[in-house]
Amino acid sequence: MTSATQPAAAPSPAGAPPPAAVRPRTAAGYREAARAVLPADVWDFLEGGADEEETLRSNTEAFRRVRLRPRMLTGTTVCDTSVTVLGQTWSVPVGVAPTAHHALFHETGEGAVVAGAASLGLPVVVSSLAGAALEELRALTAAPLWFQLYPLRDPQDTEALVRRAESAGCDALVVTVDAPRLGRRHRDLANGFRVPPHIRPANLPGSPDTSDPAGHALTAFRPGADWSLLRELRRLTVLPLVVKGVLTAEDTELAARHGADAIVVSNHGGRQLDGAPATLDVLPEVVDAAAGRFPVLLDGGVRRGRDVAAALALGADAVLVGRPVLEALAVGGREGVRDLLTLLSEEFENTLFLSGRPRAAALTPDLLSPPYRPVRQPAGPAAPASAPVPAPVPAPAPVSGGEKVIDAGDLHRSLADPVLRTMTFLNEITQRHPDAISFAPGRPRTDLLDTGQVLDDIRRYLDDVERRHGPGHRRRTLLQYGPSSGFIREHIARMLAVEEGLTVDPDSVVVTVGCQEALFLTLRALFASPRDVLLLPEPCYVGATGAARLLDLNVAAVPDGPPEALAARVAAVATAQRDRGMRPVACYVVPDAANPQGTTLGLGTRRQLLDTAAEHDLLLLEDTPYRPFTMSDHVPTLKALDRDRRVVRLGTFAKSAFPGARLGYAVADQRVDDGTGGHPLADDLAAVKSMVTVNSSALSQAAVGGLLLRTGHDLHTANARIRSSYHAALRRALETLERLFPSGHREACGVSWNRPDGGFFLTLTVPFAADDALLALSAEQYGVIWTPMRYFAVDPPAPGTLPVRDRTLRLSCSALEPEQVEEGLERLARLIGDRTAGRSRVPDRVRVRRGDPRDHH
């Protein structure tokens, strides 16, 4: 068998037609000629389908069953083969379907296909996996050029593709909805099929490795997408949205309700779900459901001009052709494509003429025998091609029992925002590879804690309550609802005084369910107007970005850059927002060992931030989870430096006590003028909390209160042992990186890292895309897991760019022993070495130590 790692043979020079004596005269002839010139495994990749290939066969068999009813003496002398789709005229109702990796079949690839179709004025749908740049393909044709979009796991990549399609001048987006993963294609599995390494997608950000089509789909395609995807895309673009992969009336109605501009009846050429119906068989059902609201196209099984006529007779507006185009490409390059499309066009025109039908756009079911007459509603006035087609909301049908089903499109739009699911893929990868060394979870160590001590701390706190307040208070404290603001506020205020010399009125403290609730309550209270804007420095902790999405807040990204210049960047963004008529309200900031970079801000930068906040009338939301674990002497917190009540301090006991307590706090001492003397902002946070979680767990408050009593309200000193373990792991990481990538070598291979002052995290920058596909490869073949820094982006990258953050990995050492850190980095260095050397191989067997796959914070 010829290996797929070699390019397919081309029988004639690029763009040259096959000799006239052997030029096929039908699509079937091109198929046989292609089989003779393509390597066996490439042929199987092209022609194969899913599982037993029943759906693959049914597509063509459905057309073979069609019989025509020609009409005589109709006076037809000329046939109009043109149709109008999305406001554009096609000379023949035939377009080229999206197919991947054209260079497998001929060295001229997608350029030859677009040029061949352009000579007839026919449209082409360019695949996401095309090997030629959209801009180059657009320059080759004046005919419609559509771009096929797979919804990608990374929302930034999806948006980048949309933006690139727009800037390249594409006329529509074709959203493929039937491939959240690839079907089981037994021919490819048997052949061990791989796309040769020189054939790579030219338009995907980072040009990822797609040599294993199924593996790439598993790691790159977005799982769990629902119909709200169309609304997401509609917010991104004014291009018409064509939904490809619809096979039922129900999905047709949903496509209409969610703003589709057209649909393609498609079963992915029989390559996805085997046992799905032939597209021609379900076409009438879909056309009935569409009811003239938008164009309906069909692909799958079209091999002859009369097949095109049959599809239009059953209501399709046009068809797309895939495999025959690639077969013709393999045989004759650009001229082969042009010849194949010419054959289909001539066959279609001949079918119209000999059946007595003068116009393609007027074909009806009575062309077919026996006649099939679906109920079709006349189409109304055409809507602009760039706008979604509004659909009336049907009145609810009477219900007599049965399960209530909620349409995902009726839920809050934030639930479809990918930022809410950024860690799902990490969890999936970790669960599949439990023996990999994981630098992903930002978890504190709990193996050095004593669970019995937690119970003792609860008793200690309750004893103190009874001693101070008398009998009965123990029971009421532990078993009854408590105040929304919490009952350990005085202890938190005392802790801040002992650890930081910070004087805090206990009335300005609110005890929360983790720091995440503290952030959520603060945002909810502060942001009231559609003009209000939250500033988020990039890269940003995903919990802050996610909370803003849930609350429908306007967000402005503060670009990444040198930490010492952060205040200037905040000032520039605040000014730009005011120039747009918006009102910057607050800026979120993590000054100590920040997640995800591990950055600690210097004293000068902190003072500059306070000055900027005063100048631009901002609040600073200071999040401090990693402050107890920096190495050098503490720089004062922003709150400790605050003299104008510009800082809302957000804190947590997840790291300094234990995560299971789920306890945090907010210090919100800003005065709120209510016309009656005013009150602290903390009162408003407590009021919001009373409608959300009512009060924080009494058991958790007792555990943390007892811990504070036991340690003299000094958790910094009490955590010395754990802090030492974090520092040892981080030092080992930095030492190992120096050993693996010594000066000179690191510059040569494009590797760099930062040197945090303690905390959980550091970052490693590499010369290639650090995306989900690479993460999956890293876990499977190298036994090491990490977090892509792109997860922490606020804004997507500019189209066609690969910013530094998208080449950067976040490494967390907090949950690992120093020996595991060293071994994990050695595995990672092997991956980097193989990648920079241009090799794609399974590495030597690596030793593994079992890790814990949970809690990728």
Residue pairs with C-beta under 8 A, 6 or more apart in sequence:
1 39
1 40
1 41
1 191
2 39
2 40
2 41
2 42
3 39
3 41
4 39
4 41
4 42
4 45
4 104
4 191
4 193
4 194
4 195
4 196
5 194
5 196
5 197
6 39
6 196
7 103
7 104
7 107
7 196
7 198
7 199
8 37
8 38
8 39
8 42
8 104
8 105
8 106
8 330
9 37
9 38
9 39
10 37
10 106
10 107
10 330
10 333
11 18
11 37
11 331
11 332
12 18
12 19
12 332
12 333
13 333
14 106
14 107
14 108
14 112
14 333
14 334
15 108
15 112
15 115
15 333
15 334
15 335
16 332
16 333
16 335
17 23
17 332
17 335
17 336
17 339
18 24
18 33
18 331
18 332
18 335
18 336
22 33
23 332
23 339
24 30
24 32
24 33
24 331
24 339
25 343
26 304
26 343
27 303
27 304
27 324
27 327
27 328
27 340
27 343
27 344
28 303
30 324
30 327
30 328
30 331
30 336
30 340
31 323
31 324
31 327
33 327
33 330
33 331
34 43
34 46
34 105
34 326
34 327
34 328
34 330
34 331
35 43
37 330
37 331
38 46
38 105
38 330
40 191
41 188
41 191
41 192
41 193
42 104
42 105
44 187
44 188
44 191
44 193
45 104
45 187
45 188
45 191
45 193
46 104
46 105
46 323
46 326
46 327
47 187
47 323
48 56
48 185
48 186
48 187
48 188
48 271
49 55
49 56
49 57
49 183
49 185
49 269
49 270
49 271
49 274
50 56
50 183
50 184
50 185
50 270
50 271
50 272
50 273
50 274
51 183
51 184
51 186
51 274
51 275
52 274
53 270
53 274
54 270
54 274
54 275
55 267
55 270
55 273
55 274
55 275
55 276
55 277
55 278
56 269
56 270
56 271
56 274
57 270
58 270
58 277
58 278
58 281
58 301
59 267
59 269
59 270
59 278
59 279
59 280
59 300
59 301
60 301
60 303
61 278
61 301
62 278
62 279
62 280
62 281
62 301
63 280
63 301
63 302
63 303
63 304
63 307
63 310
66 280
66 306
66 307
66 310
66 368
67 368
67 369
68 306
68 309
68 310
68 351
68 355
68 367
68 368
68 369
69 355
69 366
69 367
69 368
69 369
69 371
70 354
70 355
70 356
71 355
71 356
71 357
72 356
73 356
74 356
74 357
74 358
76 352
76 353
76 356
76 357
76 358
78 358
79 349
79 352
79 353
79 357
79 358
79 359
79 360
80 358
80 359
80 360
80 361
81 91
81 92
81 93
81 345
81 348
81 349
81 352
81 360
82 89
82 90
82 91
82 92
82 360
82 361
83 89
83 90
83 92
83 93
83 312
83 317
83 318
83 360
83 361
84 90
84 361
85 93
85 123
85 144
85 262
85 295
85 297
85 317
85 318
86 144
86 171
86 172
86 240
86 242
86 261
86 262
86 295
86 385
87 382
87 384
87 385
88 123
88 144
88 171
88 385
90 121
90 122
90 123
90 143
90 144
90 318
91 120
91 121
91 122
91 345
92 120
92 122
92 308
92 344
92 345
92 348
92 349
92 360
93 308
93 312
93 316
93 317
93 318
93 319
93 348
93 360
94 122
94 302
94 308
94 318
94 319
94 320
94 321
94 341
94 344
94 345
94 348
95 117
95 122
95 123
95 124
95 125
95 144
95 146
95 297
95 318
95 319
95 320
95 321
96 113
96 117
96 122
96 123
96 124
96 125
96 320
96 321
96 322
96 325
96 341
97 125
97 269
97 299
97 320
97 321
97 322
97 325
98 125
98 126
98 127
98 128
98 148
98 174
98 176
98 244
98 320
98 322
99 127
99 322
99 323
99 325
99 326
100 127
100 128
100 129
100 130
100 210
100 213
101 129
101 131
101 195
101 199
101 210
102 109
102 110
102 112
102 113
102 130
102 131
102 132
102 326
102 329
103 109
103 110
103 131
103 198
103 199
104 195
104 196
104 199
105 326
105 327
105 329
105 330
106 112
106 329
106 330
106 333
106 336
108 329
108 333
108 334
109 130
109 131
109 132
110 126
110 127
110 130
110 131
110 132
110 137
111 132
111 136
111 137
111 140
111 334
112 329
112 333
112 334
112 337
113 124
113 325
113 329
113 334
113 337
114 124
114 126
114 132
114 137
114 140
114 141
114 145
115 140
115 141
115 334
115 337
116 328
116 329
116 333
116 334
116 335
116 336
116 337
116 338
116 341
117 123
117 124
117 141
117 143
117 337
117 338
117 341
118 140
118 141
118 142
118 143
119 338
120 338
120 341
120 342
120 345
121 142
121 143
122 143
122 341
123 143
123 144
123 145
123 146
123 171
124 137
124 141
124 143
124 144
124 145
124 146
125 146
125 147
125 148
125 174
125 320
126 134
126 137
126 145
126 146
126 147
126 148
126 170
127 148
128 147
128 148
128 149
128 150
128 161
128 201
128 203
128 204
129 201
129 204
129 210
130 137
130 201
130 202
130 203
131 199
131 200
131 201
131 202
132 202
133 168
133 202
133 203
134 145
134 147
134 164
134 165
134 168
134 170
134 203
135 167
135 168
137 145
137 168
138 145
138 168
138 169
138 170
144 171
144 172
145 169
145 170
145 171
146 170
146 171
146 172
146 173
146 174
146 242
147 161
147 165
147 168
147 170
147 172
147 173
147 174
148 173
148 174
148 175
148 176
148 244
149 158
149 161
149 162
149 165
149 173
149 174
149 175
149 176
149 233
150 176
150 179
150 217
150 220
150 221
150 222
151 158
151 175
151 176
151 177
151 221
151 222
151 225
151 229
152 158
152 161
152 220
152 221
152 222
153 219
153 220
153 221
153 222
153 223
153 418
153 425
153 772
154 220
154 418
154 771
154 772
154 788
154 790
155 417
155 418
155 419
155 796
156 205
156 790
156 793
156 796
156 797
156 806
157 204
157 205
157 220
157 771
158 222
159 236
159 796
160 205
160 796
160 797
160 798
160 799
160 800
160 801
161 203
161 204
161 205
161 799
162 173
162 233
162 236
162 237
162 239
163 236
163 796
163 798
163 799
164 203
164 799
164 800
165 173
165 237
165 239
166 237
166 239
167 799
170 239
171 239
171 240
172 239
172 240
172 241
172 242
172 261
172 262
172 385
173 233
173 237
173 239
173 240
173 241
173 242
174 242
174 244
174 264
175 229
175 230
175 233
175 241
175 242
175 243
175 244
176 244
176 245
176 268
177 225
177 229
177 243
177 244
177 245
177 246
178 244
178 245
178 266
178 267
178 268
178 272
178 273
179 217
179 221
179 245
179 268
179 272
180 221
180 222
180 223
180 224
180 225
181 214
181 217
181 218
181 221
181 223
182 213
182 214
182 217
182 218
182 271
182 272
183 268
183 271
183 272
183 273
183 274
185 214
185 271
187 193
188 213
188 214
193 213
194 211
194 212
195 210
195 211
195 212
195 213
196 211
197 209
197 211
197 838
197 840
200 207
200 208
200 209
200 210
201 207
201 208
201 210
204 210
205 769
205 771
205 797
205 800
205 801
205 802
205 806
206 768
206 769
206 771
206 802
206 806
207 769
208 216
208 220
208 769
208 771
208 773
208 774
209 216
209 773
209 774
209 777
209 840
210 216
211 840
215 773
215 776
216 773
218 776
219 425
219 772
219 773
219 775
219 776
219 777
220 771
220 772
220 773
222 229
222 418
224 421
224 424
226 408
226 409
226 416
227 254
227 255
227 257
227 258
227 407
227 408
227 409
228 258
228 408
228 409
228 411
228 413
228 415
228 416
229 416
230 241
230 243
230 255
230 258
230 259
230 260
231 258
231 259
231 409
231 413
231 416
232 416
232 417
233 241
234 241
234 259
234 388
238 386
238 387
239 386
240 261
240 262
240 385
240 386
241 259
241 260
241 261
241 262
241 388
242 260
242 261
242 262
242 263
242 264
242 297
243 255
243 260
243 262
243 263
243 264
244 263
244 264
244 266
244 299
245 264
245 266
245 267
245 268
246 252
246 255
246 263
246 264
246 265
246 266
246 286
247 265
247 266
247 267
247 276
247 277
247 279
247 282
247 286
248 282
248 285
248 286
248 289
249 285
249 286
249 288
249 289
250 289
252 263
252 286
252 289
252 290
253 289
254 407
254 409
255 263
256 290
256 293
256 294
256 389
256 391
257 391
257 393
257 407
257 409
258 409
259 388
259 389
260 294
260 388
260 389
261 294
261 295
261 385
261 387
261 388
261 389
262 294
262 295
262 296
262 297
262 317
263 286
263 290
263 294
263 295
263 296
263 297
264 296
264 297
264 298
264 299
264 320
265 279
265 282
265 283
265 286
265 296
265 297
265 298
265 299
265 300
265 316
266 279
266 298
266 299
266 300
266 320
267 273
267 276
267 277
267 278
267 279
267 300
268 300
269 299
269 300
269 322
269 323
270 276
270 300
278 300
278 301
279 298
279 299
279 300
279 301
280 298
280 300
280 301
280 310
280 311
280 314
283 296
283 298
283 311
283 314
283 315
283 316
284 314
284 315
284 365
284 372
284 374
285 374
286 296
286 315
287 296
287 314
287 315
287 316
287 374
287 376
288 315
288 374
288 375
288 376
290 296
291 376
291 377
292 376
292 377
292 378
292 379
292 380
293 379
293 380
293 389
293 391
294 389
295 317
295 318
296 315
296 316
296 317
297 316
297 317
297 318
297 319
297 320
298 311
298 316
298 318
298 319
298 320
299 319
299 320
299 321
299 322
301 307
302 308
302 311
302 319
302 320
302 321
302 324
302 344
303 324
304 344
304 347
305 343
305 344
305 345
305 346
305 347
305 348
305 349
305 350
305 351
306 347
306 348
306 351
307 319
308 319
308 344
308 347
308 348
308 351
309 348
309 351
309 352
309 355
309 357
309 360
309 363
309 367
310 367
310 368
311 319
312 318
312 319
312 360
312 363
313 363
313 364
313 365
313 366
313 367
313 368
314 365
314 368
314 372
314 374
315 365
315 374
315 376
321 341
321 344
324 340
324 344
325 337
325 340
325 341
327 340
328 336
328 337
328 339
328 340
328 341
329 336
329 337
330 336
332 339
348 360
352 358
352 359
352 360
352 363
355 367
357 363
357 367
365 371
365 372
365 373
365 374
366 373
383 389
383 390
408 415
408 416
412 550
413 552
414 420
414 549
414 550
414 552
417 546
417 549
419 542
419 545
419 546
419 549
420 546
420 549
420 550
422 542
422 791
423 542
423 791
423 856
425 772
425 775
426 440
426 775
426 785
426 787
426 856
427 853
427 854
427 856
429 775
429 776
429 779
429 785
430 436
430 438
430 440
430 779
430 785
430 851
430 853
430 854
430 856
431 853
432 779
432 780
433 779
433 780
433 783
433 785
434 850
434 851
434 853
435 783
435 848
435 849
435 850
435 851
436 779
436 783
436 784
436 785
436 848
436 851
437 783
437 784
437 785
437 816
437 820
437 823
437 824
437 827
437 848
437 849
437 851
438 784
438 785
438 786
438 815
438 816
438 824
438 851
438 852
438 853
439 784
439 785
439 786
439 787
439 809
439 810
439 811
439 812
439 813
439 816
439 824
440 785
440 786
440 787
440 810
440 812
440 856
441 812
441 814
441 815
441 852
441 854
441 855
441 856
441 857
442 595
442 760
442 761
442 812
442 814
442 856
442 857
443 659
443 812
443 814
443 815
443 852
443 854
443 855
443 857
444 654
444 655
444 658
444 659
444 722
444 760
444 814
444 815
445 722
445 725
445 726
445 814
445 815
446 658
446 659
446 660
448 721
448 722
448 725
449 658
454 658
454 703
456 706
456 710
457 702
457 703
457 704
457 705
457 706
457 707
457 709
457 710
458 699
458 702
458 703
458 706
459 706
460 706
460 709
460 710
461 488
461 701
461 702
461 703
461 705
461 706
461 709
462 474
462 477
462 478
462 702
462 706
463 474
464 705
464 706
464 709
465 473
465 474
465 477
466 473
466 474
477 487
477 698
477 702
478 698
478 699
478 702
479 698
480 698
481 694
481 695
482 695
482 696
482 698
482 701
483 686
483 695
484 510
484 686
484 687
484 689
484 690
484 694
484 695
485 509
485 510
485 511
485 682
485 683
485 686
485 689
486 509
486 510
486 511
486 512
486 665
486 695
486 696
486 701
487 511
487 698
487 701
487 705
488 511
488 701
488 704
488 705
488 708
489 506
489 507
489 509
489 510
489 511
489 665
490 506
491 704
491 705
491 708
491 709
491 713
492 504
492 506
492 509
492 511
492 651
492 665
492 708
493 504
493 505
493 506
493 509
494 708
494 713
495 708
495 713
495 714
495 715
496 502
496 504
496 667
497 503
497 504
497 713
498 712
498 713
498 714
499 713
499 714
499 715
499 716
500 634
500 636
500 637
500 640
501 640
502 637
502 639
502 640
504 667
504 669
505 669
505 680
507 680
507 682
508 667
508 668
508 669
508 680
508 681
508 682
509 665
509 666
509 667
509 682
510 518
510 521
510 665
510 666
510 668
510 682
510 685
510 686
510 689
511 663
511 664
511 665
511 696
511 701
512 518
512 521
512 663
512 664
512 665
512 666
512 689
512 696
513 662
513 663
513 664
513 693
513 696
513 697
514 652
514 654
514 662
514 663
514 664
515 623
515 625
515 650
515 651
515 652
515 654
515 664
515 665
516 543
516 547
516 664
517 664
517 689
517 692
517 693
518 650
518 651
518 652
518 664
518 665
518 666
518 685
519 543
519 544
519 547
519 588
519 621
519 623
519 650
520 547
520 550
520 551
520 692
521 666
521 685
521 688
521 689
521 692
522 621
522 648
522 650
522 666
522 668
522 685
523 534
523 547
523 548
523 551
523 553
523 586
524 551
524 688
525 681
525 684
525 685
525 688
526 532
526 585
526 586
526 619
527 534
527 551
527 553
527 585
529 583
530 554
531 554
531 581
531 582
531 583
532 553
532 554
532 582
532 583
532 585
533 553
533 554
533 555
533 556
533 577
533 582
533 583
533 584
533 585
534 548
534 553
534 554
534 555
534 556
534 585
534 586
534 587
534 588
535 555
535 556
535 558
535 570
535 573
535 574
535 577
535 584
535 586
535 587
535 588
535 618
536 544
536 545
536 548
536 555
536 556
536 557
536 558
536 587
536 588
536 794
537 557
537 558
537 560
537 566
537 569
537 570
537 587
537 588
537 589
538 557
538 558
538 559
538 560
538 792
538 793
538 794
538 795
538 805
539 560
539 596
539 597
539 789
539 792
539 793
539 794
539 805
540 557
540 588
540 792
540 793
540 794
541 590
541 594
541 595
541 596
541 623
541 792
542 791
542 792
544 588
544 623
545 555
545 794
548 555
554 582
555 794
556 573
556 576
556 577
556 582
556 584
557 573
557 793
557 794
557 795
558 566
558 569
558 570
558 573
558 587
559 569
559 573
560 804
560 805
561 569
563 599
563 600
563 601
563 602
563 605
564 602
564 604
564 605
566 589
566 601
566 605
566 608
566 609
567 605
567 608
567 609
567 611
567 612
568 608
568 612
570 587
570 609
570 612
570 616
570 618
571 612
571 615
571 616
573 584
574 584
574 587
574 612
574 616
574 618
575 616
577 583
577 584
578 584
578 616
584 616
584 617
584 618
585 618
585 619
586 618
586 619
586 620
586 621
586 648
587 609
587 613
587 618
587 619
587 620
587 621
588 621
588 623
589 601
589 609
589 620
589 621
589 622
589 623
589 638
590 622
590 623
590 624
590 625
590 626
591 600
591 601
591 606
591 622
591 624
591 627
591 635
591 637
591 638
592 600
592 601
592 624
592 626
592 627
592 630
592 634
592 635
592 637
592 759
593 599
593 600
593 626
593 627
593 629
593 630
593 756
593 757
593 758
593 759
593 760
593 761
594 600
594 626
594 759
594 761
595 625
595 626
595 760
595 761
595 857
596 761
596 763
596 787
596 789
596 791
596 792
596 810
597 754
597 756
597 761
597 762
597 763
597 810
598 754
598 756
598 757
598 758
598 759
598 760
598 761
598 762
598 763
599 754
599 756
600 630
600 635
600 756
600 757
600 758
600 759
601 609
601 635
602 635
603 635
603 636
606 635
606 636
606 638
606 641
607 641
609 620
609 638
610 620
610 638
610 641
610 642
610 644
610 646
610 647
612 618
613 619
613 620
613 646
613 647
614 644
614 646
618 646
619 646
619 647
619 648
619 670
620 638
620 642
620 646
620 647
620 648
621 647
621 648
621 650
622 637
622 638
622 639
622 647
622 648
622 649
622 650
623 650
624 637
624 649
624 650
624 651
624 652
625 651
625 652
625 654
625 655
626 655
626 758
626 759
626 760
627 634
627 637
628 655
628 656
628 715
628 716
628 719
628 723
629 655
629 719
629 722
629 723
629 726
629 727
629 758
629 759
629 760
630 757
630 758
630 759
631 727
631 757
631 758
632 757
632 758
637 649
638 647
638 649
639 647
639 649
639 667
645 669
645 670
645 671
648 666
648 667
648 668
648 670
648 681
649 666
649 667
650 664
650 665
650 666
650 667
651 664
651 665
651 666
651 667
652 663
652 664
652 665
653 661
653 663
653 664
653 704
654 661
654 662
654 663
654 664
656 715
656 716
656 719
657 663
657 703
657 704
657 707
657 715
659 855
661 700
661 703
661 704
662 697
662 700
663 696
663 697
663 700
663 701
663 704
666 682
666 685
667 682
668 680
668 681
668 682
668 684
668 685
669 680
669 681
669 682
670 680
670 681
671 678
671 679
671 680
671 681
672 678
672 679
672 680
672 681
672 683
672 684
689 695
707 715
707 718
708 715
710 718
711 717
711 718
723 758
726 758
726 759
726 760
726 813
726 814
727 758
728 818
729 813
729 814
729 816
729 817
729 818
729 821
730 756
730 758
730 759
730 762
730 813
731 818
732 813
732 818
732 819
732 821
732 822
733 762
733 811
733 813
733 821
733 825
734 753
734 755
734 762
736 821
736 822
736 825
736 826
737 753
737 764
737 825
740 825
740 826
740 829
741 749
741 751
741 829
746 752
749 767
749 832
749 833
749 836
750 765
750 766
750 767
750 836
751 764
751 765
751 766
751 767
751 832
752 764
752 765
753 762
753 763
753 764
753 765
754 762
754 763
755 762
756 762
760 812
760 813
760 814
761 810
761 811
761 812
761 813
762 810
762 811
762 813
763 789
763 808
763 809
763 810
763 811
764 786
764 808
764 809
764 811
764 828
765 804
765 807
765 808
765 809
766 807
766 808
766 809
766 832
766 835
767 807
767 836
768 774
768 807
768 835
768 836
769 802
769 806
769 807
770 786
770 788
770 789
770 790
770 806
770 807
770 808
770 809
771 788
771 790
771 806
772 788
774 788
774 835
775 785
775 786
775 788
777 831
778 784
778 785
778 786
778 828
778 831
779 785
781 831
781 842
781 843
782 827
782 828
782 830
782 831
782 843
782 846
783 827
783 846
783 848
784 824
784 827
784 828
784 831
786 809
786 810
786 811
786 828
787 809
787 810
787 811
787 812
787 856
788 806
788 808
788 809
788 810
789 805
789 806
789 808
789 809
789 810
790 805
790 806
791 810
792 805
792 810
793 805
797 803
797 805
797 806
809 828
813 821
815 851
815 852
816 824
816 851
820 849
820 851
823 847
823 849
827 843
827 846
830 843
830 844
830 846
831 843
834 840
834 841
834 843
